Amino acid sequence: MSKNIVGRHINLSDSIKKYISDGIDELNKYNVEIISTSTIVSRDNTYKSAVLVELVINLKDKNTIVITERDKDVYSAVDSVIDRAKKALRRHADKIKDHKIMSFKDLGTEAEAVLDLEPDEVEIVPMDLELHKPLDFDEAIEALKAEKKRQFIVFNDYDGHMRVMYKRADGKFGLY
């Protein structure tokens, strides 16, 4: 992770730079891939003797977090920025961690796992091939809307590639 600490219209002492750097190092505990950070400390002319601290965190996958804080003391402004950054990174890490790949229970209440069936219960039924002609996109949507039990359907898209359309738990359609 690269760190860039800059002072605009203000001279930053080594102790302030080290304080900011140590605060940024604490952000690594959230296990998100931080590519770079940029901290800009400037004098705010709109308020009397106020300091403006801006922290820009560039994350993997083109995510950027920008946090700005204004205070009379540089150290308290840096503390506020670091605390808000920790909160934002914790939320981002939780969002990544809680993102679940579609599980079997999302397929619906009528879906059954093949592994739960006993070997003597498995029955293979021959199908009429005329019923399973290649579908296009519009036909696949209409077939899924008409079906109550079927959860997914395979069809060929406009380029001739095999695609899978499925019903999601929220009633919308997904496409692979």
HELIX and SHEET records of a PDB file:
HELIX    1   1 ASP A   14  ASP A   25  1                                  12    
HELIX    2   2 GLU A   26  TYR A   30  5                                   5    
HELIX    3   3 LYS A   60  LYS A   62  5                                   3    
HELIX    4   4 VAL A   74  ASP A   98  1                                  25    
HELIX    5   5 PHE A  104  LEU A  107  5                                   4    
HELIX    6   6 VAL A  114  ASP A  116  5                                   3    
HELIX    7   7 PRO A  119  GLU A  121  5                                   3    
HELIX    8   8 LEU A  129  HIS A  132  5                                   4    
HELIX    9   9 PHE A  137  ALA A  146  1                                  10    
SHEET    1   A 4 SER A   2  ARG A   8  0                                        
SHEET    2   A 4 ILE A  34  ASP A  44  1                                        
SHEET    3   A 4 ALA A  50  LEU A  59 -1                                        
SHEET    4   A 4 ASN A  63  ASP A  71 -1                                        
SHEET    1   B 3 PHE A 152  ASN A 156  0                                        
SHEET    2   B 3 MET A 162  LYS A 167 -1                                        
SHEET    3   B 3 PHE A 173  LEU A 175 -1                                        
END                                                                             
